[in-house]
Amino acid sequence: RRRGIRNKPGLLDVSSKLPALPSPVRRALKLIECGANLAALLVSLVVWRPHILHVQFLPLVNYRLPFESWLLRIARRIGAKVIYTVHNLLSQDTGDRHREQYGRLYRIADKLICHDPETARRLRNEFDVGDQRIEIIPHGSFFEEAPRANGRNSRARLGIAADECVVLWQGILRPYKGLPFLLEAWR
Protein backbone atom coordinates (compact mmCIF):
# COMPACT_ATOMS: atom_id res chain seq x y z
CA ARG A 1 0.00 0.00 0.00
CA ARG A 2 2.84 2.39 0.83
CA ARG A 3 4.13 1.96 -2.72
CA GLY A 4 0.72 2.48 -4.30
CA ILE A 5 0.46 -1.14 -5.39
CA ARG A 6 -3.01 -2.52 -4.96
CA ASN A 7 -3.55 -6.16 -4.08
CA LYS A 8 -6.24 -7.66 -6.27
CA PRO A 9 -7.28 -10.64 -4.15
CA GLY A 10 -9.91 -11.99 -6.54
CA LEU A 11 -13.66 -12.22 -6.49
CA LEU A 12 -13.85 -13.21 -2.82
CA ASP A 13 -11.55 -12.23 0.03
CA VAL A 14 -13.40 -12.60 3.30
CA SER A 15 -11.17 -14.90 5.37
CA SER A 16 -8.25 -12.44 5.44
CA LYS A 17 -10.50 -9.90 7.10
CA LEU A 18 -11.62 -12.37 9.79
CA PRO A 19 -8.38 -13.60 11.40
CA ALA A 20 -10.00 -14.57 14.71
CA LEU A 21 -11.91 -17.51 13.21
CA PRO A 22 -11.12 -21.02 14.46
CA SER A 23 -8.66 -22.72 12.11
CA PRO A 24 -11.10 -25.34 10.65
CA VAL A 25 -13.71 -22.65 9.91
CA ARG A 26 -11.09 -20.35 8.37
CA ARG A 27 -9.73 -23.18 6.18
CA ALA A 28 -13.22 -24.09 4.96
CA LEU A 29 -13.91 -20.45 4.15
CA LYS A 30 -10.59 -20.17 2.32
CA LEU A 31 -11.46 -23.28 0.27
CA ILE A 32 -14.79 -21.77 -0.75
CA GLU A 33 -13.07 -18.50 -1.64
CA CYS A 34 -10.43 -20.35 -3.63
CA GLY A 35 -13.09 -22.18 -5.64
CA ALA A 36 -14.98 -18.97 -6.40
CA ASN A 37 -11.76 -17.18 -7.33
CA LEU A 38 -10.66 -20.04 -9.59
CA ALA A 39 -14.04 -19.95 -11.35
CA ALA A 40 -13.73 -16.16 -11.81
CA LEU A 41 -10.18 -16.59 -13.12
CA LEU A 42 -11.36 -19.25 -15.56
CA VAL A 43 -14.02 -16.89 -16.92
CA SER A 44 -11.47 -14.10 -17.33
CA LEU A 45 -9.03 -16.49 -19.07
CA VAL A 46 -11.68 -17.48 -21.58
CA VAL A 47 -12.81 -13.88 -22.14
CA TRP A 48 -9.41 -12.13 -22.19
CA ARG A 49 -7.28 -14.99 -23.59
CA PRO A 50 -3.94 -13.89 -22.14
CA HIS A 51 -0.68 -14.85 -23.81
CA ILE A 52 0.90 -15.77 -20.47
CA LEU A 53 -0.43 -17.04 -17.15
CA HIS A 54 2.22 -16.70 -14.44
CA VAL A 55 1.44 -18.64 -11.27
CA GLN A 56 3.21 -18.09 -7.96
CA PHE A 57 1.28 -20.33 -5.58
CA LEU A 58 -1.22 -23.17 -5.92
CA PRO A 59 -2.68 -23.94 -2.48
CA LEU A 60 -4.90 -26.86 -3.52
CA VAL A 61 -2.04 -29.03 -4.82
CA ASN A 62 -1.29 -30.22 -1.29
CA TYR A 63 -4.89 -31.37 -0.83
CA ARG A 64 -4.80 -33.46 -4.02
CA LEU A 65 -7.60 -31.34 -5.47
CA PRO A 66 -7.22 -31.08 -9.27
CA PHE A 67 -8.96 -27.72 -9.86
CA GLU A 68 -5.81 -25.65 -10.27
CA SER A 69 -4.28 -28.21 -12.65
CA TRP A 70 -7.48 -28.11 -14.70
CA LEU A 71 -7.26 -24.33 -14.85
CA LEU A 72 -3.64 -24.49 -16.07
CA ARG A 73 -4.54 -27.07 -18.73
CA ILE A 74 -7.44 -24.92 -19.92
CA ALA A 75 -5.11 -21.90 -20.08
CA ARG A 76 -2.76 -23.89 -22.33
CA ARG A 77 -5.66 -25.07 -24.51
CA ILE A 78 -6.71 -21.48 -25.18
CA GLY A 79 -3.13 -20.62 -26.17
CA ALA A 80 -1.63 -19.15 -23.00
CA LYS A 81 1.88 -20.09 -21.95
CA VAL A 82 1.96 -21.24 -18.33
CA ILE A 83 4.83 -20.05 -16.18
CA TYR A 84 5.20 -21.34 -12.64
CA THR A 85 7.59 -19.91 -10.06
CA VAL A 86 9.06 -22.74 -7.99
CA HIS A 87 9.51 -21.13 -4.59
CA ASN A 88 9.90 -24.56 -2.96
CA LEU A 89 10.49 -27.73 -4.98
CA LEU A 90 8.03 -29.62 -2.79
CA SER A 91 5.60 -28.34 -0.21
CA GLN A 92 7.19 -27.51 3.10
CA ASP A 93 6.71 -29.81 6.09
CA THR A 94 5.40 -32.67 3.92
CA GLY A 95 8.46 -34.59 2.74
CA ASP A 96 7.79 -36.50 -0.48
CA ARG A 97 4.06 -36.87 0.18
CA HIS A 98 3.09 -34.53 -2.71
CA ARG A 99 5.89 -35.40 -5.14
CA GLU A 100 3.48 -36.86 -7.70
CA GLN A 101 1.20 -33.79 -7.65
CA TYR A 102 4.14 -31.41 -8.05
CA GLY A 103 5.53 -33.59 -10.85
CA ARG A 104 2.25 -33.21 -12.74
CA LEU A 105 2.30 -29.48 -12.12
CA TYR A 106 5.87 -29.21 -13.43
CA ARG A 107 4.89 -31.15 -16.57
CA ILE A 108 2.00 -28.76 -17.29
CA ALA A 109 4.11 -25.59 -17.09
CA ASP A 110 5.80 -24.29 -20.23
CA LYS A 111 8.45 -22.52 -18.15
CA LEU A 112 9.59 -22.93 -14.54
CA ILE A 113 11.28 -20.07 -12.71
CA CYS A 114 13.67 -20.96 -9.88
CA HIS A 115 15.43 -18.57 -7.55
CA ASP A 116 18.64 -20.59 -7.27
CA PRO A 117 20.73 -23.13 -9.22
CA GLU A 118 20.12 -25.90 -6.64
CA THR A 119 16.36 -25.86 -7.28
CA ALA A 120 17.01 -25.93 -11.03
CA ARG A 121 19.37 -28.89 -10.60
CA ARG A 122 16.78 -30.77 -8.57
CA LEU A 123 14.06 -30.05 -11.15
CA ARG A 124 16.31 -31.57 -13.82
CA ASN A 125 17.37 -34.58 -11.76
CA GLU A 126 14.25 -35.41 -9.74
CA PHE A 127 11.50 -34.35 -12.16
CA ASP A 128 13.26 -34.78 -15.52
CA VAL A 129 12.63 -31.15 -16.52
CA GLY A 130 14.73 -30.05 -19.50
CA ASP A 131 17.02 -27.01 -19.32
CA GLN A 132 14.96 -25.18 -21.97
CA ARG A 133 12.01 -25.05 -19.53
CA ILE A 134 13.98 -23.70 -16.56
CA GLU A 135 14.97 -20.10 -15.88
CA ILE A 136 16.97 -19.06 -12.83
CA ILE A 137 15.96 -15.63 -11.62
CA PRO A 138 17.41 -14.76 -8.21
CA HIS A 139 14.89 -13.45 -5.72
CA GLY A 140 15.21 -9.68 -5.72
CA SER A 141 14.59 -7.22 -2.97
CA PHE A 142 11.10 -6.03 -2.21
CA PHE A 143 10.99 -2.55 -3.76
CA GLU A 144 14.11 -1.19 -2.13
CA GLU A 145 17.55 -2.22 -1.07
CA ALA A 146 17.96 -2.72 2.64
CA PRO A 147 20.53 -0.43 4.19
CA ARG A 148 23.90 -2.09 4.55
CA ALA A 149 24.72 -2.67 8.19
CA ASN A 150 28.21 -2.12 9.49
CA GLY A 151 29.15 -5.00 11.81
CA ARG A 152 31.08 -2.84 14.23
CA ASN A 153 28.28 -0.26 14.54
CA SER A 154 25.61 -2.97 14.85
CA ARG A 155 27.49 -4.73 17.64
CA ALA A 156 27.97 -1.44 19.51
CA ARG A 157 24.29 -0.56 19.14
CA LEU A 158 23.26 -3.99 20.46
CA GLY A 159 25.88 -4.05 23.23
CA ILE A 160 27.72 -7.08 21.82
CA ALA A 161 31.49 -7.29 22.27
CA ALA A 162 33.66 -7.36 19.13
CA ASP A 163 34.97 -10.86 19.94
CA GLU A 164 31.57 -12.46 20.71
CA CYS A 165 30.09 -14.95 18.25
CA VAL A 166 26.88 -13.66 16.66
CA VAL A 167 24.45 -15.76 14.64
CA LEU A 168 21.28 -14.54 12.97
CA TRP A 169 18.21 -16.67 12.42
CA GLN A 170 16.07 -14.97 9.84
CA GLY A 171 12.66 -16.17 8.84
CA ILE A 172 9.59 -17.82 10.22
CA LEU A 173 10.17 -20.69 12.62
CA ARG A 174 8.83 -23.82 10.93
CA PRO A 175 9.76 -27.47 11.56
CA TYR A 176 10.99 -28.04 7.98
CA LYS A 177 13.67 -25.37 8.45
CA GLY A 178 15.53 -27.60 10.93
CA LEU A 179 16.26 -25.10 13.69
CA PRO A 180 16.25 -27.79 16.45
CA PHE A 181 18.77 -29.77 14.38
CA LEU A 182 20.94 -26.64 14.01
CA LEU A 183 20.82 -25.90 17.72
CA GLU A 184 21.64 -29.49 18.64
CA ALA A 185 24.56 -29.60 16.18
CA TRP A 186 25.80 -26.26 17.43
CA ARG A 187 25.78 -27.44 21.04
Sequence and secondary structure as in RCSB ss.txt:
>XXXX:A:sequence
RRRGIRNKPGLLDVSSKLPALPSPVRRALKLIECGANLAALLVSLVVWRPHILHVQFLPLVNYRLPFESWLLRIA
RRIGAKVIYTVHNLLSQDTGDRHREQYGRLYRIADKLICHDPETARRLRNEFDVGDQRIEIIPHGSFFEEAPRAN
GRNSRARLGIAADECVVLWQGILRPYKGLPFLLEAWR
>XXXX:A:secstr
 TTS      S   GGG TTS HHHHHHHHHHHHHHHHHHHHHHHHHH  SEEEES  TTGGGT  HHHHHHHHH
HHTT EEEEEESSSS TTSTTTTHHHHHHHHHH SEEEESSHHHHHHHHHHH   GGGEEE     SSS      
HHHHHHHHT  TTS      S   GGG HHHHHHHH 
